[in-house]
Amino acid sequence: MELLTLKERRELAARGYELLREKQDALVREFFTILSEAKKFREEMESTLAEAYVSLLNAKLVEGGAKLEELALGAKSPLDFEVETRNTMGVTVPIFRITEQEESVQLHYSLAGTSATVDKAAQKVRLALDKVVRLAEIEATVKRLAAEIEKTKRRVNALNYVVLPRINNTIRYIELMLEEQEREDLFRMKRVKAMLERKANA
């Protein structure tokens, strides 16, 4: 009975091992796909940040540093930062969003006495901010997938190198004991048979 239970456990552990291996392989594929995306997006973000910086410098040259600072301090903050989650390969990963408040359809500084360079700089900075937030989301996803891969790897190794060998060793031990017991029973039966035959012939 114990042998049957152990064999069922071995079958269950082997099935679990295969499923975890499949999950691990899928996670690794997803990880490298998103890692590649993160690398490309980082380059894109750095380029956008550089453009935003140049636009701000142009606005500063046209308007002057004091005027630009005055406009920045007087501007309202129309943006909200939201965090949601989604499920990727059984892993909960974040979704970062920047949403605009209703009044953000209007400019948040006065156009009086300002040039178009200020508006262009504001647009470039907003675009750069979107890129930074998106990259943060991608990199957070990469980190969570990496953690899940490591966790799954530990479970796969535990099944492969600890659980399954231990069950197999126990099964082999029980089978050897049963074989030994069977040989002893057979030997006893032969002795009894020989004794009965001697008595019958006496």
MODELLER restraints for C-alpha pairs under 7 A, 6 or more apart:
rsr = mdl.restraints
at = mdl.atoms
rsr.add(forms.Gaussian(group=physical.xy_distance, feature=features.Distance(at['CA:3:A'], at['CA:171:A']), mean=6.38, stdev=0.5))
rsr.add(forms.Gaussian(group=physical.xy_distance, feature=features.Distance(at['CA:3:A'], at['CA:174:A']), mean=6.93, stdev=0.5))
rsr.add(forms.Gaussian(group=physical.xy_distance, feature=features.Distance(at['CA:6:A'], at['CA:167:A']), mean=6.71, stdev=0.5))
rsr.add(forms.Gaussian(group=physical.xy_distance, feature=features.Distance(at['CA:6:A'], at['CA:171:A']), mean=6.74, stdev=0.5))
rsr.add(forms.Gaussian(group=physical.xy_distance, feature=features.Distance(at['CA:10:A'], at['CA:164:A']), mean=6.44, stdev=0.5))
rsr.add(forms.Gaussian(group=physical.xy_distance, feature=features.Distance(at['CA:10:A'], at['CA:167:A']), mean=6.36, stdev=0.5))
rsr.add(forms.Gaussian(group=physical.xy_distance, feature=features.Distance(at['CA:13:A'], at['CA:159:A']), mean=6.85, stdev=0.5))
rsr.add(forms.Gaussian(group=physical.xy_distance, feature=features.Distance(at['CA:13:A'], at['CA:164:A']), mean=6.73, stdev=0.5))
rsr.add(forms.Gaussian(group=physical.xy_distance, feature=features.Distance(at['CA:17:A'], at['CA:156:A']), mean=5.91, stdev=0.5))
rsr.add(forms.Gaussian(group=physical.xy_distance, feature=features.Distance(at['CA:17:A'], at['CA:159:A']), mean=6.20, stdev=0.5))
rsr.add(forms.Gaussian(group=physical.xy_distance, feature=features.Distance(at['CA:20:A'], at['CA:152:A']), mean=6.73, stdev=0.5))
rsr.add(forms.Gaussian(group=physical.xy_distance, feature=features.Distance(at['CA:20:A'], at['CA:156:A']), mean=6.20, stdev=0.5))
rsr.add(forms.Gaussian(group=physical.xy_distance, feature=features.Distance(at['CA:21:A'], at['CA:156:A']), mean=6.59, stdev=0.5))
rsr.add(forms.Gaussian(group=physical.xy_distance, feature=features.Distance(at['CA:24:A'], at['CA:149:A']), mean=6.07, stdev=0.5))
rsr.add(forms.Gaussian(group=physical.xy_distance, feature=features.Distance(at['CA:24:A'], at['CA:152:A']), mean=6.19, stdev=0.5))
rsr.add(forms.Gaussian(group=physical.xy_distance, feature=features.Distance(at['CA:24:A'], at['CA:153:A']), mean=6.87, stdev=0.5))
rsr.add(forms.Gaussian(group=physical.xy_distance, feature=features.Distance(at['CA:27:A'], at['CA:89:A']), mean=6.70, stdev=0.5))
rsr.add(forms.Gaussian(group=physical.xy_distance, feature=features.Distance(at['CA:27:A'], at['CA:145:A']), mean=6.87, stdev=0.5))
rsr.add(forms.Gaussian(group=physical.xy_distance, feature=features.Distance(at['CA:27:A'], at['CA:149:A']), mean=6.34, stdev=0.5))
rsr.add(forms.Gaussian(group=physical.xy_distance, feature=features.Distance(at['CA:28:A'], at['CA:149:A']), mean=6.89, stdev=0.5))
rsr.add(forms.Gaussian(group=physical.xy_distance, feature=features.Distance(at['CA:31:A'], at['CA:142:A']), mean=6.22, stdev=0.5))
rsr.add(forms.Gaussian(group=physical.xy_distance, feature=features.Distance(at['CA:31:A'], at['CA:145:A']), mean=6.15, stdev=0.5))
rsr.add(forms.Gaussian(group=physical.xy_distance, feature=features.Distance(at['CA:34:A'], at['CA:142:A']), mean=6.60, stdev=0.5))
rsr.add(forms.Gaussian(group=physical.xy_distance, feature=features.Distance(at['CA:35:A'], at['CA:142:A']), mean=6.39, stdev=0.5))
rsr.add(forms.Gaussian(group=physical.xy_distance, feature=features.Distance(at['CA:38:A'], at['CA:135:A']), mean=6.63, stdev=0.5))
rsr.add(forms.Gaussian(group=physical.xy_distance, feature=features.Distance(at['CA:38:A'], at['CA:138:A']), mean=6.06, stdev=0.5))
rsr.add(forms.Gaussian(group=physical.xy_distance, feature=features.Distance(at['CA:38:A'], at['CA:139:A']), mean=6.55, stdev=0.5))
rsr.add(forms.Gaussian(group=physical.xy_distance, feature=features.Distance(at['CA:41:A'], at['CA:135:A']), mean=6.52, stdev=0.5))
rsr.add(forms.Gaussian(group=physical.xy_distance, feature=features.Distance(at['CA:42:A'], at['CA:135:A']), mean=6.60, stdev=0.5))
rsr.add(forms.Gaussian(group=physical.xy_distance, feature=features.Distance(at['CA:45:A'], at['CA:128:A']), mean=6.59, stdev=0.5))
rsr.add(forms.Gaussian(group=physical.xy_distance, feature=features.Distance(at['CA:45:A'], at['CA:131:A']), mean=5.41, stdev=0.5))
rsr.add(forms.Gaussian(group=physical.xy_distance, feature=features.Distance(at['CA:45:A'], at['CA:132:A']), mean=6.44, stdev=0.5))
rsr.add(forms.Gaussian(group=physical.xy_distance, feature=features.Distance(at['CA:48:A'], at['CA:128:A']), mean=5.46, stdev=0.5))
rsr.add(forms.Gaussian(group=physical.xy_distance, feature=features.Distance(at['CA:49:A'], at['CA:128:A']), mean=5.34, stdev=0.5))
rsr.add(forms.Gaussian(group=physical.xy_distance, feature=features.Distance(at['CA:51:A'], at['CA:124:A']), mean=6.95, stdev=0.5))
rsr.add(forms.Gaussian(group=physical.xy_distance, feature=features.Distance(at['CA:52:A'], at['CA:121:A']), mean=6.19, stdev=0.5))
rsr.add(forms.Gaussian(group=physical.xy_distance, feature=features.Distance(at['CA:52:A'], at['CA:124:A']), mean=4.75, stdev=0.5))
rsr.add(forms.Gaussian(group=physical.xy_distance, feature=features.Distance(at['CA:52:A'], at['CA:125:A']), mean=5.17, stdev=0.5))
rsr.add(forms.Gaussian(group=physical.xy_distance, feature=features.Distance(at['CA:52:A'], at['CA:128:A']), mean=6.75, stdev=0.5))
rsr.add(forms.Gaussian(group=physical.xy_distance, feature=features.Distance(at['CA:55:A'], at['CA:120:A']), mean=6.83, stdev=0.5))
rsr.add(forms.Gaussian(group=physical.xy_distance, feature=features.Distance(at['CA:55:A'], at['CA:121:A']), mean=4.70, stdev=0.5))
rsr.add(forms.Gaussian(group=physical.xy_distance, feature=features.Distance(at['CA:56:A'], at['CA:121:A']), mean=5.22, stdev=0.5))
rsr.add(forms.Gaussian(group=physical.xy_distance, feature=features.Distance(at['CA:58:A'], at['CA:117:A']), mean=6.74, stdev=0.5))
rsr.add(forms.Gaussian(group=physical.xy_distance, feature=features.Distance(at['CA:59:A'], at['CA:117:A']), mean=5.03, stdev=0.5))
rsr.add(forms.Gaussian(group=physical.xy_distance, feature=features.Distance(at['CA:59:A'], at['CA:118:A']), mean=5.28, stdev=0.5))
rsr.add(forms.Gaussian(group=physical.xy_distance, feature=features.Distance(at['CA:59:A'], at['CA:121:A']), mean=6.70, stdev=0.5))
rsr.add(forms.Gaussian(group=physical.xy_distance, feature=features.Distance(at['CA:60:A'], at['CA:68:A']), mean=6.18, stdev=0.5))
rsr.add(forms.Gaussian(group=physical.xy_distance, feature=features.Distance(at['CA:63:A'], at['CA:114:A']), mean=6.92, stdev=0.5))
rsr.add(forms.Gaussian(group=physical.xy_distance, feature=features.Distance(at['CA:71:A'], at['CA:109:A']), mean=6.18, stdev=0.5))
rsr.add(forms.Gaussian(group=physical.xy_distance, feature=features.Distance(at['CA:74:A'], at['CA:109:A']), mean=6.77, stdev=0.5))
rsr.add(forms.Gaussian(group=physical.xy_distance, feature=features.Distance(at['CA:75:A'], at['CA:108:A']), mean=4.96, stdev=0.5))
rsr.add(forms.Gaussian(group=physical.xy_distance, feature=features.Distance(at['CA:75:A'], at['CA:109:A']), mean=5.35, stdev=0.5))
rsr.add(forms.Gaussian(group=physical.xy_distance, feature=features.Distance(at['CA:76:A'], at['CA:108:A']), mean=5.65, stdev=0.5))
rsr.add(forms.Gaussian(group=physical.xy_distance, feature=features.Distance(at['CA:78:A'], at['CA:100:A']), mean=5.67, stdev=0.5))
rsr.add(forms.Gaussian(group=physical.xy_distance, feature=features.Distance(at['CA:78:A'], at['CA:101:A']), mean=5.19, stdev=0.5))
rsr.add(forms.Gaussian(group=physical.xy_distance, feature=features.Distance(at['CA:78:A'], at['CA:104:A']), mean=5.33, stdev=0.5))
rsr.add(forms.Gaussian(group=physical.xy_distance, feature=features.Distance(at['CA:79:A'], at['CA:98:A']), mean=6.30, stdev=0.5))
rsr.add(forms.Gaussian(group=physical.xy_distance, feature=features.Distance(at['CA:79:A'], at['CA:99:A']), mean=5.60, stdev=0.5))
rsr.add(forms.Gaussian(group=physical.xy_distance, feature=features.Distance(at['CA:79:A'], at['CA:100:A']), mean=4.69, stdev=0.5))
rsr.add(forms.Gaussian(group=physical.xy_distance, feature=features.Distance(at['CA:79:A'], at['CA:101:A']), mean=6.04, stdev=0.5))
rsr.add(forms.Gaussian(group=physical.xy_distance, feature=features.Distance(at['CA:80:A'], at['CA:98:A']), mean=5.55, stdev=0.5))
rsr.add(forms.Gaussian(group=physical.xy_distance, feature=features.Distance(at['CA:80:A'], at['CA:99:A']), mean=5.12, stdev=0.5))
rsr.add(forms.Gaussian(group=physical.xy_distance, feature=features.Distance(at['CA:80:A'], at['CA:100:A']), mean=6.28, stdev=0.5))
rsr.add(forms.Gaussian(group=physical.xy_distance, feature=features.Distance(at['CA:81:A'], at['CA:97:A']), mean=5.79, stdev=0.5))
rsr.add(forms.Gaussian(group=physical.xy_distance, feature=features.Distance(at['CA:81:A'], at['CA:98:A']), mean=4.67, stdev=0.5))
rsr.add(forms.Gaussian(group=physical.xy_distance, feature=features.Distance(at['CA:81:A'], at['CA:99:A']), mean=6.43, stdev=0.5))
rsr.add(forms.Gaussian(group=physical.xy_distance, feature=features.Distance(at['CA:82:A'], at['CA:96:A']), mean=5.86, stdev=0.5))
rsr.add(forms.Gaussian(group=physical.xy_distance, feature=features.Distance(at['CA:82:A'], at['CA:97:A']), mean=5.01, stdev=0.5))
rsr.add(forms.Gaussian(group=physical.xy_distance, feature=features.Distance(at['CA:82:A'], at['CA:98:A']), mean=6.24, stdev=0.5))
rsr.add(forms.Gaussian(group=physical.xy_distance, feature=features.Distance(at['CA:83:A'], at['CA:94:A']), mean=6.65, stdev=0.5))
rsr.add(forms.Gaussian(group=physical.xy_distance, feature=features.Distance(at['CA:83:A'], at['CA:95:A']), mean=5.66, stdev=0.5))
rsr.add(forms.Gaussian(group=physical.xy_distance, feature=features.Distance(at['CA:83:A'], at['CA:96:A']), mean=4.80, stdev=0.5))
rsr.add(forms.Gaussian(group=physical.xy_distance, feature=features.Distance(at['CA:83:A'], at['CA:97:A']), mean=6.37, stdev=0.5))
rsr.add(forms.Gaussian(group=physical.xy_distance, feature=features.Distance(at['CA:84:A'], at['CA:94:A']), mean=5.76, stdev=0.5))
rsr.add(forms.Gaussian(group=physical.xy_distance, feature=features.Distance(at['CA:84:A'], at['CA:95:A']), mean=4.92, stdev=0.5))
rsr.add(forms.Gaussian(group=physical.xy_distance, feature=features.Distance(at['CA:84:A'], at['CA:96:A']), mean=6.53, stdev=0.5))
rsr.add(forms.Gaussian(group=physical.xy_distance, feature=features.Distance(at['CA:85:A'], at['CA:92:A']), mean=6.31, stdev=0.5))
rsr.add(forms.Gaussian(group=physical.xy_distance, feature=features.Distance(at['CA:85:A'], at['CA:93:A']), mean=5.49, stdev=0.5))
rsr.add(forms.Gaussian(group=physical.xy_distance, feature=features.Distance(at['CA:85:A'], at['CA:94:A']), mean=4.38, stdev=0.5))
rsr.add(forms.Gaussian(group=physical.xy_distance, feature=features.Distance(at['CA:85:A'], at['CA:95:A']), mean=5.33, stdev=0.5))
rsr.add(forms.Gaussian(group=physical.xy_distance, feature=features.Distance(at['CA:86:A'], at['CA:92:A']), mean=5.67, stdev=0.5))
rsr.add(forms.Gaussian(group=physical.xy_distance, feature=features.Distance(at['CA:86:A'], at['CA:93:A']), mean=5.53, stdev=0.5))
rsr.add(forms.Gaussian(group=physical.xy_distance, feature=features.Distance(at['CA:86:A'], at['CA:94:A']), mean=6.38, stdev=0.5))
rsr.add(forms.Gaussian(group=physical.xy_distance, feature=features.Distance(at['CA:86:A'], at['CA:95:A']), mean=6.98, stdev=0.5))
rsr.add(forms.Gaussian(group=physical.xy_distance, feature=features.Distance(at['CA:87:A'], at['CA:93:A']), mean=6.20, stdev=0.5))
rsr.add(forms.Gaussian(group=physical.xy_distance, feature=features.Distance(at['CA:91:A'], at['CA:145:A']), mean=6.92, stdev=0.5))
rsr.add(forms.Gaussian(group=physical.xy_distance, feature=features.Distance(at['CA:93:A'], at['CA:141:A']), mean=5.40, stdev=0.5))
rsr.add(forms.Gaussian(group=physical.xy_distance, feature=features.Distance(at['CA:93:A'], at['CA:144:A']), mean=6.80, stdev=0.5))
rsr.add(forms.Gaussian(group=physical.xy_distance, feature=features.Distance(at['CA:94:A'], at['CA:137:A']), mean=6.26, stdev=0.5))
rsr.add(forms.Gaussian(group=physical.xy_distance, feature=features.Distance(at['CA:94:A'], at['CA:141:A']), mean=6.79, stdev=0.5))
rsr.add(forms.Gaussian(group=physical.xy_distance, feature=features.Distance(at['CA:95:A'], at['CA:137:A']), mean=6.05, stdev=0.5))
rsr.add(forms.Gaussian(group=physical.xy_distance, feature=features.Distance(at['CA:96:A'], at['CA:133:A']), mean=6.49, stdev=0.5))
rsr.add(forms.Gaussian(group=physical.xy_distance, feature=features.Distance(at['CA:96:A'], at['CA:134:A']), mean=6.85, stdev=0.5))
rsr.add(forms.Gaussian(group=physical.xy_distance, feature=features.Distance(at['CA:96:A'], at['CA:137:A']), mean=5.88, stdev=0.5))
